[in-house]
Amino acid sequence: MTDSAFESLADSLLEALEEDIGDHAEAELQGSVLTVEGEGGTWIVNKHAPTRQIWLSSPRSGARHYAFDPGSGLWQDTRGSGDLLTTLSEELGVALRWRPA
């Protein structure tokens, strides 16, 4: 994946997450960092360009890194523990619909 493709996918993801989560919890996107204030704490989702990953800091599941899998169209946990949207959906109780353009 090229740098520009990663930037485009990651920005699209963060913007969609802010919109979807913002209907149910306080979500604010500043630059490439999404902060979500929810029941039980604060979630931070940000893009990490050097590794072409999305990083999650969660009060429930801890720190995780996700890489985009073109085959599934999902941001998969680099340690094999599922995908980002499923994790956030379960932890926040919000249906998330992002798909790559």
VONUMI-740358 format. One record per residue: x, y, z of N, C-alpha, C in turn; residue in one letter. Coordinates in steps of 0.001 Angstrom, whole numbers, plus 500000, padded with zeros to 6 digits. Layout:
// VONUMI-740358
+--------+--------+--------+--------+--------+--------+--------+--------+--------+------+
|     nu |     nv |     nw |    cau |    cav |    caw |     cu |     cv |     cw | code |
+--------+--------+--------+--------+--------+--------+--------+--------+--------+------+
|      X |      Y |      Z |      X |      Y |      Z |      X |      Y |      Z |    a |
...
+--------+--------+--------+--------+--------+--------+--------+--------+--------+------+
***
This chain:
// VONUMI-740358
+--------+--------+--------+--------+--------+--------+--------+--------+--------+------+
|     nu |     nv |     nw |    cau |    cav |    caw |     cu |     cv |     cw | code |
+--------+--------+--------+--------+--------+--------+--------+--------+--------+------+
| 500852 | 498821 | 500000 | 500000 | 500000 | 500000 | 500891 | 501232 | 500000 |    m |
| 500556 | 502188 | 499166 | 501322 | 503427 | 499101 | 500975 | 504319 | 500291 |    t |
| 501835 | 505284 | 500535 | 501573 | 506242 | 501613 | 500261 | 506983 | 501379 |    d |
| 500031 | 507421 | 500150 | 498809 | 508186 | 499863 | 497565 | 507314 | 500001 |    s |
| 497646 | 506039 | 499627 | 496499 | 505129 | 499797 | 496205 | 504927 | 501274 |    a |
| 497262 | 504749 | 502076 | 497055 | 504607 | 503523 | 496408 | 505859 | 504098 |    f |
| 496941 | 507010 | 503762 | 496396 | 508273 | 504283 | 494915 | 508415 | 503937 |    e |
| 494568 | 508116 | 502710 | 493181 | 508225 | 502267 | 492269 | 507258 | 503021 |    s |
| 492683 | 505997 | 503134 | 491885 | 504999 | 503859 | 491754 | 505360 | 505338 |    l |
| 492865 | 505724 | 505950 | 492852 | 506044 | 507380 | 491999 | 507278 | 507663 |    a |
| 492137 | 508318 | 506842 | 491330 | 509523 | 507045 | 489845 | 509228 | 506873 |    d |
| 489518 | 508442 | 505869 | 488122 | 508052 | 505629 | 487561 | 507290 | 506836 |    s |
| 488359 | 506375 | 507362 | 487944 | 505595 | 508531 | 487693 | 506496 | 509732 |    l |
| 488648 | 507349 | 510059 | 488516 | 508203 | 511238 | 487312 | 509136 | 511129 |    l |
| 487084 | 509690 | 509946 | 485929 | 510577 | 509747 | 484618 | 509811 | 509911 |    e |
| 484549 | 508602 | 509369 | 483337 | 507793 | 509494 | 483101 | 507371 | 510939 |    a |
| 484171 | 507023 | 511645 | 484025 | 506651 | 513056 | 483506 | 507824 | 513878 |    l |
| 484056 | 509014 | 513631 | 483593 | 510191 | 514366 | 482097 | 510404 | 514138 |    e |
| 481669 | 510278 | 512908 | 480254 | 510476 | 512584 | 479369 | 509399 | 513218 |    e |
| 479728 | 508134 | 513040 | 478912 | 507034 | 513563 | 478866 | 507023 | 515094 |    d |
| 480028 | 507195 | 515716 | 480091 | 507156 | 517177 | 479491 | 508418 | 517770 |    i |
| 479658 | 509543 | 517083 | 479163 | 510820 | 517579 | 477666 | 510858 | 517800 |    g |
| 476928 | 509962 | 517172 | 475484 | 509885 | 517400 | 475154 | 509239 | 518742 |    d |
| 476148 | 508581 | 519378 | 475894 | 507808 | 520595 | 476796 | 508185 | 521763 |    h |
| 477909 | 508808 | 521491 | 478870 | 509180 | 522531 | 479619 | 510422 | 522049 |    a |
| 480352 | 511023 | 522946 | 481133 | 512199 | 522575 | 482366 | 511752 | 521801 |    e |
| 482462 | 512155 | 520556 | 483585 | 511791 | 519690 | 484116 | 513044 | 519019 |    a |
| 485436 | 513221 | 519089 | 486050 | 514409 | 518495 | 487299 | 514016 | 517731 |    e |
| 487349 | 514410 | 516471 | 488503 | 514147 | 515614 | 489317 | 515429 | 515501 |    l |
| 490572 | 515357 | 515922 | 491501 | 516480 | 515782 | 492732 | 515961 | 515066 |    q |
| 492924 | 516435 | 513854 | 494034 | 515931 | 513051 | 493811 | 514466 | 512745 |    g |
| 494722 | 513640 | 513164 | 494600 | 512204 | 512917 | 494304 | 511422 | 514194 |    s |
| 493738 | 512105 | 515199 | 493437 | 511463 | 516477 | 491955 | 511616 | 516801 |    v |
| 491278 | 510484 | 516978 | 489878 | 510462 | 517368 | 489804 | 510114 | 518849 |    l |
| 489159 | 510979 | 519616 | 488975 | 510752 | 521040 | 487495 | 510509 | 521293 |    t |
| 487197 | 509407 | 521976 | 485816 | 509041 | 522278 | 485660 | 508930 | 523789 |    v |
| 484739 | 509730 | 524332 | 484412 | 509660 | 525748 | 483139 | 508830 | 525871 |    e |
| 483241 | 507674 | 526490 | 482094 | 506795 | 526612 | 481959 | 506267 | 528021 |    g |
| 480953 | 505427 | 528210 | 480786 | 504789 | 529512 | 482008 | 503926 | 529782 |    e |
| 482640 | 504158 | 530893 | 483790 | 503343 | 531249 | 485132 | 503900 | 530848 |    g |
| 485169 | 505093 | 530241 | 486473 | 505666 | 529949 | 486603 | 506362 | 528616 |    g |
| 487853 | 506487 | 528191 | 488198 | 507203 | 526969 | 488914 | 506264 | 526006 |    t |
| 488462 | 506276 | 524766 | 489082 | 505508 | 523692 | 489820 | 506496 | 522793 |    w |
| 491008 | 506122 | 522357 | 491783 | 506927 | 521425 | 492055 | 506054 | 520199 |    i |
| 491705 | 506578 | 519021 | 491973 | 505891 | 517759 | 492785 | 506857 | 516910 |    v |
| 493949 | 506410 | 516449 | 494760 | 507304 | 515624 | 495486 | 506531 | 514536 |    n |
| 495834 | 507272 | 513494 | 496609 | 506643 | 512428 | 498084 | 506784 | 512759 |    k |
| 498833 | 505746 | 512420 | 500270 | 505736 | 512631 | 500918 | 505497 | 511272 |    h |
| 501254 | 506592 | 510603 | 501734 | 506535 | 509220 | 503010 | 505710 | 509031 |    a |
| 503993 | 505790 | 509940 | 505224 | 505024 | 509694 | 504993 | 503511 | 509553 |    p |
| 504004 | 502978 | 510266 | 503725 | 501543 | 510184 | 502498 | 501231 | 509326 |    t |
| 501836 | 502302 | 508834 | 500595 | 502167 | 508059 | 499555 | 501367 | 508848 |    r |
| 499394 | 501754 | 510103 | 498443 | 501093 | 510991 | 497522 | 502116 | 511642 |    q |
| 496407 | 501592 | 512146 | 495523 | 502341 | 513025 | 495765 | 501800 | 514426 |    i |
| 495990 | 502703 | 515362 | 496252 | 502284 | 516738 | 495047 | 502629 | 517596 |    w |
| 494712 | 501724 | 518505 | 493603 | 501900 | 519432 | 494118 | 501804 | 520856 |    l |
| 493713 | 502756 | 521669 | 493928 | 502683 | 523104 | 492546 | 502610 | 523727 |    s |
| 492253 | 501494 | 524394 | 490923 | 501247 | 524924 | 490985 | 500971 | 526423 |    s |
| 490032 | 501535 | 527187 | 489998 | 501223 | 528618 | 489543 | 499780 | 528889 |    p |
| 489001 | 499120 | 527886 | 488522 | 497745 | 528056 | 489499 | 496700 | 527533 |    r |
| 490039 | 496941 | 526346 | 490890 | 495913 | 525731 | 492363 | 496302 | 525651 |    s |
| 492708 | 497489 | 526116 | 494100 | 497914 | 526106 | 494536 | 498476 | 524766 |    g |
| 495817 | 498367 | 524497 | 496402 | 498906 | 523265 | 496425 | 497823 | 522193 |    a |
| 495997 | 498209 | 520996 | 495994 | 497295 | 519858 | 496399 | 498052 | 518607 |    r |
| 496952 | 497310 | 517654 | 497352 | 497877 | 516367 | 496613 | 497126 | 515270 |    h |
| 496159 | 497871 | 514265 | 495377 | 497293 | 513172 | 495981 | 497672 | 511830 |    y |
| 496093 | 496688 | 510951 | 496585 | 496905 | 509590 | 495453 | 496592 | 508618 |    a |
| 495384 | 497354 | 507533 | 494324 | 497151 | 506570 | 494564 | 495879 | 505772 |    f |
| 493535 | 495043 | 505678 | 493579 | 493814 | 504897 | 492728 | 494011 | 503649 |    d |
| 493366 | 494166 | 502479 | 492589 | 494428 | 501263 | 491626 | 493303 | 500904 |    p |
| 491952 | 492073 | 501277 | 491077 | 490943 | 500959 | 489729 | 491026 | 501638 |    g |
| 489722 | 491405 | 502914 | 488470 | 491493 | 503670 | 487916 | 492910 | 503693 |    s |
| 488772 | 493900 | 503410 | 488343 | 495291 | 503502 | 488229 | 495775 | 504933 |    g |
| 488906 | 495071 | 505864 | 488824 | 495403 | 507284 | 490199 | 495748 | 507842 |    l |
| 490182 | 496511 | 508921 | 491403 | 496801 | 509666 | 491564 | 495678 | 510688 |    w |
| 492472 | 494744 | 510404 | 492658 | 493545 | 511220 | 493709 | 493770 | 512305 |    q |
| 493437 | 493222 | 513494 | 494375 | 493273 | 514607 | 495664 | 492569 | 514182 |    d |
| 496796 | 493204 | 514405 | 498072 | 492617 | 513990 | 498445 | 491394 | 514817 |    t |
| 497733 | 491161 | 515923 | 497973 | 489975 | 516752 | 496871 | 488934 | 516581 |    r |
| 496002 | 489142 | 515576 | 494995 | 488146 | 515258 | 493752 | 488140 | 516122 |    g |
| 493460 | 489245 | 516785 | 492300 | 489302 | 517679 | 491107 | 490029 | 517065 |    s |
| 490822 | 489785 | 515806 | 489649 | 490390 | 515191 | 489961 | 491675 | 514456 |    g |
| 488894 | 492451 | 514225 | 489052 | 493693 | 513472 | 488610 | 494890 | 514305 |    d |
| 489052 | 496049 | 513875 | 488814 | 497292 | 514612 | 487333 | 497607 | 514775 |    l |
| 486558 | 497508 | 513697 | 485142 | 497879 | 513775 | 484378 | 496974 | 514727 |    l |
| 484670 | 495689 | 514713 | 484001 | 494769 | 515627 | 484366 | 495090 | 517067 |    t |
| 485637 | 495328 | 517324 | 486081 | 495659 | 518682 | 485393 | 496919 | 519184 |    t |
| 485431 | 497985 | 518390 | 484800 | 499237 | 518816 | 483285 | 499091 | 518950 |    l |
| 482662 | 498387 | 518032 | 481210 | 498181 | 518102 | 480824 | 497502 | 519403 |    s |
| 481552 | 496444 | 519751 | 481250 | 495711 | 520978 | 481517 | 496544 | 522222 |    e |
| 482622 | 497247 | 522238 | 482993 | 498015 | 523428 | 482126 | 499254 | 523632 |    e |
| 481712 | 499884 | 522543 | 480939 | 501123 | 522642 | 479436 | 500904 | 522481 |    l |
| 479045 | 499717 | 522022 | 477625 | 499451 | 521795 | 477062 | 500265 | 520647 |    g |
| 477872 | 500442 | 519590 | 477500 | 501269 | 518441 | 477717 | 500456 | 517165 |    v |
| 476746 | 500502 | 516258 | 476921 | 499846 | 514963 | 477801 | 500723 | 514081 |    a |
| 478872 | 500159 | 513547 | 479795 | 500898 | 512700 | 479775 | 500314 | 511296 |    l |
| 479710 | 501202 | 510290 | 479457 | 500749 | 508920 | 480566 | 501035 | 507928 |    r |
| 481711 | 501543 | 508319 | 482727 | 501979 | 507370 | 483157 | 500845 | 506452 |    w |
| 483299 | 501190 | 505189 | 483887 | 500289 | 504193 | 484742 | 501137 | 503277 |    r |
| 485857 | 500594 | 502783 | 486726 | 501394 | 501913 | 486025 | 501765 | 500611 |    p |
| 486355 | 502936 | 500116 | 485752 | 503414 | 498858 | 486361 | 502724 | 497672 |    a |
+--------+--------+--------+--------+--------+--------+--------+--------+--------+------+
***
